[in-house]
C-alpha cells in the first residue's frame, strides 16, 4: 500500500527551484534512502512529504490518517531550561512511565529517564529523539540526517536499530543520509537527487549508474559493494528520471557541535 506519493513535484524558493518534476512514492514496510550532494533538495523533499512546504507545482498525496514519526537532523535544547528525558518524551502528549521506560529500552537508551537532555551524549540524544518519534506508533518513520555528530560505530549501530525496528514493526522508513557505505546494507531502494531524480532503484543498480557515479565518483561503488543488501523482490531501474516506485504519481544538542548538511535550497 502506498503511504506517500509525489507527482511532478516542484518546489521553488525565492525564484530558484529546489526540486523540479520529482515523481516519488514510498510503500508500507520499505526503507528508502535519499542521497545527493549538498543543496540537492533532499531536505526539501522530506519537508514536502511532511507537509511543511507547499509544492510550487505538482502534488503530494498522503494516505488518509497516516501516522508519521520524524527524527530531525538537529535539535537545539536550551541548557538554561531544565528538561529531563521523561519530560521531553511526554511532550506534547503525556506518556506513562512504563511506556517511556519500555521505549527507551527498545532503542538502547534504558535508564535515561531522569537525565537532563543537555547532559546526553550525541548517541544518547539521537536515540531519545528516535524514541519520541516511535511513541506515536508511526507507519512512516522519517530520518533527516539523524546520525549527525555520531562516530562510525555509533552510526552503524543506529542504522542497525532502524533495520531491526522495520523488521519487527513493519514501519516504512524514509531517510536522508551521507553515510552511504553503512546505509546501503539496510535500504531497499535509493533515490539519488540533484534538484531532480537522477536515478533510483536497488543499491547495486544505483551505485553502478552513470548519473550516480558522476555525482559521487567512481571509487564509491567498490566501497559500497561490501554493504549491499540482498532482496527477493524487484525495484525500478536507474535510468535518468526512471519510473516512480508505486503508483505513477548548528548543533545536534545543546553543547554538542555537529557539522550539519548545508540547507537544501
LOLUM-891440 format. One record per residue: x, z negated, y negated of N, C-alpha, C, O, CB in turn. Coordinates in steps of 0.05 Angstrom, whole numbers, padded with zeros to 5 digits, always signed. Each point is the difference from the previous one (the first is absolute). Glycine has a CB too. Layout:
N
XZYXZYXZYXZYXZY;...
***
This chain:
265
+00017+00000+00024-00017+00000-00024+00018+00000-00025+00018-00016-00002-00055-00009+00027;+00031+00043-00044+00016+00001-00024-00008-00022-00019-00024-00005-00005+00027+00055+00010;+00017-00065-00015-00004-00022-00018+00001+00009-00029-00017-00008-00016+00037-00023+00050;+00000+00047-00041+00003+00010-00027+00009+00029+00002+00015+00008+00017-00002-00054-00035;-00024+00062+00000+00008+00028-00001+00001+00009-00029-00017-00006-00017-00005+00015+00062;+00044+00006-00051+00003+00012-00027+00000+00031+00004+00011+00010+00019+00015-00050-00037;-00039+00053+00000-00001+00030+00001+00006+00011-00028-00014-00006-00019-00020+00005+00057;+00055+00016-00039+00008+00013-00026+00006-00021-00021-00004+00005-00024-00024+00033+00036;+00039-00061-00004+00005-00022-00019+00021+00007-00020+00023+00006+00007-00037-00039+00029;+00007+00031-00061+00019+00004-00022-00003-00024-00019-00022-00007-00008+00020+00058+00012;+00025-00063-00011+00000-00023-00019+00020+00007-00022+00023+00006+00005-00035-00040+00031;+00003+00032-00061+00017+00005-00023+00003-00025-00017-00020-00015-00004+00006+00064+00004;+00038-00053-00010+00005-00022-00019+00011+00013-00026+00021+00012+00001-00013-00046+00037;-00022+00030-00060+00011+00010-00025+00007+00029-00001+00019+00009-00013-00002-00054+00006;-00033+00061+00021+00004+00029+00001+00018+00009+00022+00000+00024+00007-00006-00025-00055;+00021-00017+00061+00017+00008+00022-00013-00006+00027-00015-00020+00002+00055+00012-00030;-00036+00024+00048-00013-00003+00026+00017-00017+00018+00023+00007+00005-00046+00037-00010;+00013-00067+00014+00014-00016+00020-00005+00010+00028+00018+00000+00017-00022-00040-00046;-00020+00051+00034-00008+00012+00025-00016+00025-00005-00015+00001-00019+00015-00046+00042;+00004+00065-00007-00014+00025-00003-00010+00010+00027+00016+00005+00018+00012+00006-00059;-00054-00008+00043-00013+00014+00023+00006-00013+00027+00005+00013+00020-00001+00028-00046;-00004-00068+00027+00007-00014+00025-00025-00002+00018-00021-00010-00008+00057-00016-00017;-00033+00035+00050-00019-00005+00021+00012-00021+00019+00022+00003+00009-00041+00045-00013;+00004-00069+00009+00010-00022+00015-00023-00015+00013-00022-00003-00012+00062-00001-00018;-00036-00007+00054-00019-00017+00013+00014-00019+00019+00021+00006+00010-00057+00030-00014;+00024-00059+00008+00010-00019+00019-00023-00009+00018-00021-00008-00010+00058-00007-00022;-00032+00015+00058-00021-00007+00019+00004-00029+00009+00022-00012-00003-00025+00060+00018;-00017-00060-00003+00001-00027+00010+00022-00003+00021+00003+00017+00018-00051-00022-00027;+00065-00016+00006+00020-00006+00020+00026+00014-00002+00019-00007+00015-00056-00002+00013;+00041+00028-00047+00026+00013-00002+00017-00012-00022-00010-00011-00019-00012+00053+00037;+00048-00038-00014+00020-00008-00021+00011+00025-00013+00011+00018+00014+00001-00060+00012;-00016+00044-00052+00010+00023-00015+00020-00010-00021-00006-00020-00014-00038+00045+00021;+00067-00012-00009+00020-00008-00019+00003+00022-00021+00003+00023+00006+00021-00049+00030;-00024+00017-00061+00005+00018-00023+00030-00002-00007+00010-00021-00005-00058+00016-00012;+00061+00028+00016+00027+00002-00009+00003+00020-00022-00017+00017-00004+00033-00031+00050;+00006+00012-00061+00005+00019-00022+00019-00013-00019+00003-00024-00001-00048+00045+00007;+00057-00005-00023+00019-00011-00020-00015-00017-00021-00025+00001-00002+00055+00038+00009;-00015-00053-00023-00012-00015-00022-00016+00019-00018+00009+00022-00007+00028-00057+00009;-00061+00026-00011-00016+00016-00017-00015+00022+00014-00011+00018-00013+00043-00028-00022;-00033+00009+00061-00013+00022+00016-00030-00004+00002-00014+00018+00011+00056-00013+00014;-00053-00027-00033-00029-00004+00001-00010-00019+00022-00024-00002+00005+00020+00047-00024;+00023-00058+00033-00008-00017+00023-00018-00023-00009-00022-00004+00011+00064+00016+00012;-00033-00027-00044-00017-00022-00009-00025+00010-00013-00021-00014+00000+00062-00013-00007;-00041+00050-00006-00024+00011-00011-00020+00006+00022-00024-00005-00004+00051+00025-00034;-00018-00009+00060-00019+00005+00022-00012-00026+00011-00023-00001+00006+00050+00043+00006;-00010-00062-00010-00010-00026+00009-00021-00011-00020-00021-00009+00009+00065-00001+00013;-00039+00012-00047-00019-00010-00020-00026+00017+00001-00022-00011-00004+00059-00004-00025;-00035+00040+00035-00024+00016+00003-00016-00008+00024-00025-00001-00001+00048+00039-00022;-00009-00044+00045-00014-00009+00024-00014-00026-00005-00022-00005+00010+00056+00028+00019;-00021-00041-00044-00012-00026-00007-00023+00002-00020-00015-00018-00003+00060-00003+00012;-00046+00044-00023-00021+00003-00021+00010-00010-00027-00017-00003-00018-00018-00002+00053;+00061+00000-00038+00011-00011-00025+00005+00022-00020+00003-00006-00024+00017-00031+00050;-00018+00062-00018+00002+00022-00019-00021+00021+00008-00007+00003+00023+00057-00011-00030;-00060+00021-00014-00020+00021+00004+00013+00027+00002+00018+00006-00016-00052-00034-00008;+00026+00045+00042+00011+00027+00001-00006+00016-00025-00021-00002-00011+00016+00001+00061;+00025+00017-00058-00005+00019-00022-00014+00024+00011-00015+00013-00014+00056-00028-00010;-00037+00020+00050-00014+00022+00014+00000-00008+00030+00016-00015+00009-00003+00051-00044;-00032-00024+00050-00002-00007+00028-00015-00025+00005-00012-00012-00019+00055+00035+00026;-00044-00032+00018-00016-00023+00007+00016-00019+00019+00017+00009+00014-00059+00018-00020;+00034-00052+00005+00009-00020+00020-00025-00014+00010-00016-00011-00015+00062+00004-00007;-00050+00008+00049-00024-00013+00011+00010-00021+00020+00018+00004+00015-00046+00038-00021;+00014-00065+00004+00006-00022+00018-00025-00006+00017-00023+00002-00010+00056-00022-00022;-00029+00013+00057-00023-00007+00017-00015-00023-00013+00012-00019-00008+00012+00035+00050;-00050-00014-00044-00015-00022-00012+00005-00027+00013+00000-00002+00025-00035+00035-00036;+00040-00053-00005+00006-00027+00010+00028-00004+00010+00005-00021+00012-00052+00018-00001;+00064+00022-00015+00028-00002+00011+00014-00025-00011+00001-00004-00025+00001+00054+00029;+00009-00066+00014+00016-00023-00008+00029+00007-00002+00012+00010+00020-00046-00041+00002;+00046+00027-00045+00028+00008-00005+00016-00025-00006-00008-00016-00017-00005+00061+00001;+00036-00048+00029+00020-00021-00007+00023+00013-00013+00009+00022+00008-00024-00051+00030;+00027+00016-00059+00021+00013-00016+00023-00019-00004-00003-00023-00008-00032+00051-00015;+00059-00018+00030+00025-00015-00005+00015+00015-00021+00010+00022+00006-00009-00042+00041;+00002+00010-00072+00013+00015-00021+00030+00001+00003+00012-00015+00016-00049+00002-00046;+00049+00030+00015+00029+00004+00000+00014-00025-00012+00022-00006+00007-00028+00056-00010;-00007-00063-00016+00011-00024-00012-00023-00016-00011-00021+00011-00007+00065+00011-00003;-00040-00048+00007-00020-00018-00012+00015-00022-00014+00015-00016+00013-00050+00027+00023;+00032-00013-00061+00013-00021-00016-00017-00025+00000-00024+00001-00006+00047+00033-00023;-00011-00057+00034-00013-00026-00001+00014-00017-00021+00025-00003+00001-00039+00006+00048;+00000-00013-00068+00011-00016-00022+00010-00026+00012-00015-00016+00011-00016+00037-00045;+00058-00026+00031+00011-00024+00012-00008-00026-00015+00007-00022+00009+00031+00050+00008;-00052-00025-00039-00010-00023-00015-00027-00009+00010-00010-00021-00008+00036+00036-00032;-00038+00001+00057-00027-00006+00010+00002-00009+00029+00007+00016+00018-00028+00017-00049;+00015-00058+00037+00000-00009+00028-00020+00015+00017-00024+00002-00007+00038-00048-00008;-00005+00058+00037-00018+00015+00017+00011-00001+00028+00021+00012+00007-00034+00019-00045;-00001-00046+00055+00009-00001+00028-00009+00024+00016-00018+00015-00009+00016-00065+00006;+00014+00054+00026-00008+00022+00017-00030-00003+00008-00015+00020+00000+00062-00016+00017;-00055-00028-00010-00028-00004+00008-00019+00007-00023-00020+00013+00005+00034-00050+00026;-00007+00029-00055-00017+00007-00023-00001+00030-00005-00021+00011-00006+00031-00056-00014;+00013+00058+00022+00002+00028-00004-00017+00016+00020-00013+00019-00007+00059-00025-00011;-00046-00003+00043-00015+00013+00020-00030-00006-00002-00016+00013+00014+00056-00015+00016;-00048-00016-00047-00028-00006-00004-00011+00013-00026-00022-00007-00008+00028-00036+00033;+00010+00061-00036-00009+00014-00024-00005+00030+00007+00017+00011+00013+00009-00044-00043;-00048+00045+00022-00022-00012-00015-00021-00013+00018-00018-00014-00010+00026+00048-00025;-00006-00030+00061-00020-00011+00019+00012-00024+00014+00021+00002+00012-00042+00043-00006;+00007-00067-00007+00010-00025+00013+00002+00003+00030-00018+00011+00013-00002-00038-00050;+00043+00019+00048+00005+00002+00029+00005-00028+00011+00011-00017-00013+00008+00063+00008;-00028-00050+00030+00004-00026+00013+00029-00004+00009+00015+00020+00003-00062-00018+00012;+00055-00027-00012+00028-00007+00007+00007+00012+00027+00023+00010+00003-00027-00052-00030;-00014+00042+00046+00006+00010+00027+00003+00030-00001+00018+00011+00013-00044-00048+00007;+00010+00051-00036+00002+00029-00002+00026+00008-00013+00013+00019+00009-00063-00016-00012;+00058-00017-00018+00025+00006-00013+00024-00006+00018+00019+00016+00002-00040-00027-00046;+00020-00011+00058+00022-00007+00018+00004+00021+00022+00022+00008+00007-00030-00057-00016;-00015+00058+00021+00001+00020+00021+00011+00026-00010+00016+00013+00014-00055-00035+00008;+00032+00031-00046+00010+00025-00010+00029-00002-00007+00015+00019+00005-00060-00009-00023;+00054-00032+00006+00028-00004-00006+00017+00001+00026+00022+00012+00000-00034-00039-00041;+00002+00015+00062+00014+00001+00025+00001+00028+00010+00021+00009+00011-00035-00056+00000;-00007+00062-00014-00001+00027+00010+00020+00018-00013+00012+00018+00013-00060-00024-00003;+00053+00002-00036+00019+00017-00014+00028-00011-00001+00017+00010-00015-00055+00006-00013;+00043-00037+00043+00027-00012+00002+00007-00017-00024+00024-00002-00007-00012+00041+00033;-00032-00052-00038+00005-00017-00023-00013-00028+00004-00009-00012-00019+00012+00053-00011;-00003-00050+00054-00013-00026+00007+00013-00023-00016+00024-00001-00004-00036+00019+00050;-00005-00036-00054+00009-00025-00013+00006+00002-00029+00011-00019-00012+00007+00008+00055;-00025+00033-00056+00007+00003-00028-00023-00008-00019+00002+00003-00024+00028+00034+00037;-00052-00048-00002-00023-00005-00016+00005-00016-00026-00011+00007-00021-00015-00005+00063;+00043-00022-00041+00004-00017-00023+00024+00009-00017+00005-00013-00021-00024-00024+00047;+00032+00058-00018+00023+00009-00016-00010+00014-00026-00021+00013+00000+00049-00007+00042;-00013-00008-00063-00006+00014-00025+00007+00030+00004+00020+00007+00013-00011-00048-00041;-00026+00058+00018+00005+00029+00002+00027+00008-00011+00014+00017+00010-00063-00009-00013;+00057-00021-00019+00025+00006-00013+00025-00010+00015+00022+00008-00006-00046-00009-00037;+00019-00015+00064+00023-00011+00015+00004+00016+00026+00018-00007+00015-00028-00038-00034;-00006+00066+00024+00003+00015+00024+00023+00020-00001+00006+00010-00022-00055-00015+00029;+00061+00011+00016+00019+00022+00001-00015+00026-00002-00024+00001+00001+00055-00029+00027;-00015+00050-00031-00013+00026-00002-00017+00007+00024-00022+00010-00002+00060+00004-00026;-00027-00020+00052-00014+00006+00025-00025-00017+00003-00021+00010+00008+00064+00004+00013;-00041-00039-00028-00023-00018+00002-00022+00009-00019-00024+00000+00006+00054-00038+00007;-00022+00045-00038-00019+00009-00020-00016+00024+00010-00024+00001-00003+00054-00019-00033;-00016+00038+00047-00014+00024+00008-00018-00006+00024-00021+00013+00002+00059+00015-00018;-00031-00046+00034-00017-00007+00022-00025-00015-00009-00021+00003+00011+00061-00005+00018;-00037-00014-00050-00023-00013-00012-00019+00021-00013-00024-00002+00003+00051-00040-00011;-00016+00061-00006-00016+00022-00011-00015+00015+00022-00024+00007-00003+00056-00003-00035;-00018+00000+00061-00013+00014+00022-00022-00017+00012-00022+00010+00006+00065+00013+00004;-00039-00049-00008-00020-00018+00010-00025+00001-00018-00023+00001+00010+00058-00031+00009;-00031+00030-00045-00023+00002-00018-00015+00026+00004-00025+00000-00001+00050-00028-00032;-00011+00050+00037-00013+00026+00004-00016+00000+00025-00021+00013+00002+00057+00009-00027;-00026-00036+00046-00013+00001+00026-00023-00020+00003-00017+00003+00018+00060+00011+00000;-00045-00033-00036-00021-00020+00003-00028+00012-00004-00020-00011+00011+00052-00023-00028;-00034+00056+00004-00026+00013-00004-00008+00018+00023-00021+00013-00001+00029-00015-00047;+00009+00003+00070-00007+00017+00022-00001+00030-00007-00020+00013+00006-00005-00051+00013;+00046+00049-00031-00001+00028-00009-00001+00020+00022+00011-00005+00022+00015-00009-00062;-00039+00036+00035+00000+00023+00018+00022+00019-00008+00009+00016+00016-00058-00021-00009;+00059+00002-00032+00022+00016-00010+00019-00019-00015-00009-00013-00019-00019+00056+00016;+00053-00044+00011+00020-00016-00012+00019+00018-00016+00011+00019+00012-00015-00055+00025;+00007+00031-00063+00017+00017-00016+00024-00016-00009-00002-00021-00012-00038+00048-00004;+00064-00016+00021+00025-00013-00007+00016+00018-00019+00008+00022+00008-00007-00046+00037;+00002+00015-00070+00014+00017-00020+00028-00012-00003+00004-00018-00016-00048+00030-00008;+00063-00001+00039+00028-00010-00001+00001-00030+00004+00012-00014-00016+00001+00052-00015;-00027-00047+00052-00004-00028+00005+00025-00015+00008+00000-00025+00002-00046+00036+00010;+00068+00003-00006+00025-00014+00008+00021+00000-00022+00024-00004+00006-00034+00018+00041;+00001-00011-00072+00019-00001-00022+00015-00027+00001-00013-00021+00002-00017+00051-00030;+00056-00030+00025+00015-00024-00001+00008-00012+00027+00015-00020+00000-00038+00012-00042;+00014+00019+00064+00007-00010+00026+00025+00013+00010+00006+00023-00006-00054-00032+00016;+00064-00006+00006+00023+00012+00012-00008+00017+00024-00024+00001+00007+00053-00040-00022;-00010+00052+00028-00007+00019+00021-00014-00013+00024-00020+00010+00009+00058+00018-00024;-00027-00051+00025-00014-00014+00022-00029-00009-00008-00018+00002+00016+00063-00017+00001;-00048+00005-00042-00026-00008-00009-00019+00023-00002-00024-00003+00006+00045-00034-00031;-00011+00060+00016-00016+00024-00002-00010+00009+00028-00023+00007+00003+00048+00006-00045;-00006-00012+00060-00007+00009+00028-00021-00019+00012-00018+00010+00013+00064+00010-00008;-00042-00046-00009-00019-00019+00011-00028+00003-00012-00020-00003+00013+00058-00029-00005;-00038+00037-00034-00026+00004-00014-00015+00024+00011-00024-00002+00005+00043-00019-00046;-00005+00043+00044-00014+00024+00010-00008-00003+00030-00020+00011+00008+00046+00016-00041;-00010-00042+00048-00008-00005+00028-00026-00017+00000-00017+00005+00017+00065-00003-00002;-00050-00021-00033-00024-00015-00002-00024+00017-00007-00022-00003+00012+00049-00036-00027;-00024+00058-00002-00022+00019-00007-00008+00016+00024-00024+00003+00005+00041+00000-00052;+00002+00007+00062-00006+00015+00024-00015-00017+00021-00019+00009+00012+00059+00020-00020;-00032-00054+00011-00014-00019+00018-00028-00005-00009-00019+00000+00016+00063-00021-00005;-00048+00017-00037-00027-00005-00011-00018+00024+00005-00024-00004+00007+00044-00027-00041;-00010+00055+00030-00016+00023+00005-00009+00002+00029-00023+00006+00006+00047+00018-00043;-00005-00030+00055-00006+00001+00028-00020-00020+00008-00018+00005+00017+00064+00011-00008;-00045-00040-00021-00018-00022+00008-00028+00002-00013-00020-00006+00012+00060-00022-00007;-00041+00038-00031-00025-00001-00014-00012+00027-00004-00024+00002-00006+00041-00041-00017;-00001+00061+00026-00011+00026-00004-00002+00009-00029-00011+00021-00006-00014-00027+00047;+00036-00011-00060-00002+00008-00028+00018+00024-00005+00022+00002+00011-00032-00050-00023;+00000+00065-00006+00017+00022-00009+00019-00010-00021-00005-00020-00014-00032+00053+00024;+00060-00019-00013+00021-00008-00019+00009+00024-00015+00007+00020+00011+00008-00058+00019;-00015+00035-00057+00011+00020-00018+00023-00013-00015-00005-00019-00014-00039+00044+00009;+00068-00015+00009+00023-00014-00013+00018+00019-00014+00005+00023+00009-00008-00058+00025;+00013+00026-00057+00020+00014-00015+00027-00013+00006+00002-00025+00000-00034+00037-00037;+00052+00004+00044+00025-00013+00008+00023+00019-00006-00002+00024+00002-00022-00050+00033;+00047+00013-00042+00026+00014-00001+00017-00007+00025+00021+00012+00003-00023-00012-00053;-00008-00018+00066+00015-00008+00024-00006+00019+00023-00010-00008+00021+00009-00041-00036;+00008+00074+00011-00008+00021+00019+00010-00005+00028-00015+00004+00019+00015+00027-00057;+00024-00040+00041+00011-00002+00027-00013-00022+00015+00000+00000+00025+00043+00016-00042;-00055-00036+00004-00015-00021+00013-00029+00007+00004-00011-00004+00022+00043-00030-00042;-00044+00045+00000-00029+00006+00000-00007+00020+00022-00021-00001+00012+00019-00010-00060;+00019+00031+00052-00007+00022+00017-00005-00009+00029-00014+00014+00015+00042+00015-00044;-00018-00052+00037-00004-00009+00027-00029-00009+00005-00009-00001+00022+00056-00014-00021;-00061+00008-00023-00027-00010+00003-00022+00019-00010-00023-00003+00008+00043-00042-00013;-00013+00064-00011-00020+00017-00013-00010+00022+00019+00014+00010+00016+00007-00020-00060;-00047+00016+00041-00012+00023+00014+00003+00026-00014+00004+00021+00012-00036-00053+00007;+00031+00031-00046+00000+00024-00016+00014-00006-00026-00003-00021-00012-00040+00037+00033;+00058+00004-00031+00014-00002-00025-00011+00020-00020-00005+00023+00008+00047-00039+00016;-00046+00008-00048-00009+00017-00022+00023+00001-00021+00005-00021-00012-00055+00011+00021;+00062+00032-00013+00022+00003-00018-00010+00011-00026-00011+00023-00001+00044-00016+00039;-00030-00022-00060-00011+00008-00026+00023+00007-00020+00022-00012+00002-00062-00017+00006;+00034+00047-00025+00017+00005-00024-00018+00012-00021+00005+00022-00010+00037-00015+00038;-00062-00023-00036-00021+00010-00018-00022+00015+00014-00022+00003-00011+00056-00001-00024;-00029+00007+00059-00019+00013+00017+00009-00007+00029+00021-00013+00003-00031+00052-00037;-00005-00030+00053+00008-00005+00028+00020+00021+00008-00007+00024+00003-00038-00045+00008;+00070+00013-00008+00021+00019+00009-00004+00006+00030+00002+00024+00008+00030-00042-00043;-00037-00002+00051-00004+00004+00028-00011-00026+00012+00001-00021-00013+00037+00055+00016;-00049-00032+00021-00011-00023+00013-00001+00005+00030-00001+00023+00009-00026-00036-00050;+00026-00008+00056-00002+00002+00029+00014-00023+00014+00006-00021-00013-00008+00070+00008;+00008-00046+00031+00015-00020+00015+00028-00003-00012+00010+00019-00012-00037-00009+00054;+00039-00034-00039+00026-00004-00012+00021+00021+00007+00015+00009-00017-00025-00057+00018;+00011+00056+00025+00021+00019+00007-00005+00028-00011+00018+00015-00004-00011-00041+00046;-00033+00032-00048-00006+00026-00012+00008-00001-00030+00011+00019-00010-00049-00012+00043;+00031-00029-00046+00006-00001-00029+00030-00001-00005+00009+00014-00018-00052-00039+00012;+00058+00010+00021+00028-00002-00005+00015+00026+00005+00022+00004-00010-00025-00052+00021;-00009+00066+00005+00012+00026+00005-00009+00021-00020+00011+00022+00000-00008-00034+00048;-00023+00006-00065-00011+00020-00018+00019+00006-00023+00013-00018-00011-00059+00002+00023;+00049+00041-00019+00017+00008-00023-00008-00015-00026+00018-00007-00016-00011+00052+00038;-00033-00049-00026-00009-00013-00025+00010-00029-00001+00009-00009-00021-00049+00038+00021;+00039-00042+00023+00010-00028+00001+00030-00001-00003+00010-00017-00016-00049+00005+00045;+00053+00029-00016+00029-00001+00000+00011+00008-00028+00021-00008-00008-00020+00019+00057;-00016+00006-00063+00008+00007-00027-00002-00024-00019+00016-00002-00019-00032+00048+00027;-00003-00065-00002-00003-00024-00017+00020-00022+00008+00011-00013-00018-00059+00025+00012;+00053-00015+00032+00015-00023+00009+00027+00006+00012+00016-00018+00006-00059-00003+00002;+00049+00047-00004+00027+00007+00010-00001+00004+00030-00016-00011+00014+00037-00014-00051;-00002+00042+00047+00001+00007+00028+00009-00024+00017-00008-00001+00024+00018+00048-00037;+00005-00065+00002+00011-00022+00017-00021-00020+00008+00005-00016+00019+00038+00022-00041;-00066-00007+00008-00020-00020+00006-00012+00004+00028-00007-00020+00013-00003+00017-00062;+00007+00027+00058-00015+00005+00025+00014-00013+00023-00014-00012+00017-00002+00055-00035;+00042-00041+00020+00014-00012+00022-00003-00030+00001-00003-00012+00022+00035+00049-00024;-00031-00050-00021-00004-00029-00001-00027-00008+00010-00003-00019+00016+00034+00017-00054;-00052+00016+00029-00027-00008+00007-00008+00008+00028-00019-00011+00011+00008+00014-00058;+00026+00015+00059-00007+00008+00028+00002-00024+00018-00014-00001+00021+00030+00047-00030;+00000-00066+00002+00003-00023+00017-00025-00017+00000-00004-00016+00019+00053+00016-00028;-00066+00003-00011-00023-00018-00003-00027+00014+00004-00020-00012-00004+00048-00014-00027;-00027+00052+00039-00026+00014+00002-00017-00012+00022+00010-00008+00021+00012+00049-00038;-00048-00041+00012-00020-00012+00017-00012+00021+00018-00005+00023-00009-00004-00058-00026;+00003+00028+00060-00012+00019+00018-00030-00003-00001-00011-00022-00002+00051+00020+00032;-00054+00024-00028-00029+00001-00002-00012+00017+00023+00013+00017+00011-00010-00023-00062;-00028+00000+00057-00014+00016+00019-00024+00013-00013-00019+00008+00014+00035-00038+00024;-00015+00033-00064-00022+00013-00014+00012+00018-00021+00023-00003-00009-00055-00035+00017;+00016+00058-00017+00010+00021-00018-00004-00008-00029-00019-00013-00007+00010+00047+00042;+00028-00024-00052-00003-00002-00028+00005+00028-00012+00008+00018+00014+00007-00067-00015;-00020+00052-00025+00003+00025-00012+00029+00008-00004+00018-00017+00001-00061+00009-00024;+00047+00033+00019+00027+00010-00005+00010-00006-00028-00013-00013-00015+00005+00048+00049;+00032-00024-00040+00013-00006-00025+00009+00027-00012+00023+00007+00003-00009-00054+00012;-00032+00061-00028+00007+00026-00011-00012+00001-00028-00023+00006-00004+00024+00016+00049;+00016-00029-00065-00010-00001-00027-00022-00020-00003+00004-00023+00009+00008+00071-00015;-00034-00041-00007-00022-00019-00003-00011-00008+00027-00009-00023+00003-00002+00043-00047;+00011-00002+00064-00010-00008+00027-00031-00003-00001-00013+00009-00018+00057-00031+00028;-00053+00008+00010-00029-00005+00003-00004-00029-00002+00015-00016+00011-00022+00057+00017;-00015-00049-00041-00006-00029-00002-00007-00011+00028-00012+00014+00016-00004-00008-00063;+00024-00030+00052-00006-00014+00025-00029-00010-00002-00006-00015-00019+00055+00002+00028;-00066+00020+00010-00028-00009-00002-00016+00023-00013+00009+00023+00001+00005-00072-00005;-00037+00042-00007-00017+00021-00011+00013+00014-00024+00017-00013-00013-00057-00013+00028;+00034+00050-00021+00012+00013-00023-00009-00016-00024-00022-00011-00001+00022+00056+00023;+00010-00046-00034-00011-00014-00023-00002+00015-00026-00009-00011-00020+00026-00027+00042;+00444-00426-00284-00015-00022+00001+00010-00022+00017+00024-00006+00003-00059+00035-00013;+00012-00042+00023+00008-00022+00017-00020-00002+00023-00024+00002-00004+00046-00027-00035;-00011+00020+00063-00017-00003+00023-00013-00027+00000-00023-00002+00010+00052+00033+00015;-00016-00051-00035-00012-00026-00003+00014-00013-00024+00021+00010-00008-00033-00015+00058;+00002-00017-00060+00013-00013-00023+00028-00008+00008+00004-00014+00020-00048-00002-00037;+00063+00025+00001+00028-00007+00005+00013+00016+00022+00024-00004+00005-00036-00041-00019;-00002+00064+00026+00012+00016+00021+00002+00029-00009-00020+00014-00001+00002-00045+00037;+00041+00040-00043+00003+00026-00012+00000+00022+00021+00012-00004+00021+00014-00016-00058;-00040+00041+00032-00001+00023+00018+00009+00025-00015+00005-00001-00024-00042-00020+00051;+00038+00043-00013+00005+00026-00012-00024+00017+00005+00001+00017+00018+00049-00022-00011;-00071+00002-00023-00025+00015+00005+00004+00030-00004+00017+00009-00015-00043-00049+00002;+00009+00055+00028-00001+00029-00003-00009+00007-00028-00017-00014-00011+00008+00019+00060;+00021+00015-00060-00010+00010-00026-00029+00007+00002-00009+00011+00020+00055+00006-00031;-00061-00023-00010-00028+00005+00000-00006+00030+00004+00012+00017-00013-00020-00057-00017;-00011+00046+00048-00008+00027+00003-00016+00009-00024-00017-00015-00011+00016+00009+00061;+00007+00029-00059-00015+00010-00024-00003+00030+00002-00011+00012-00018+00029-00050-00010;
***
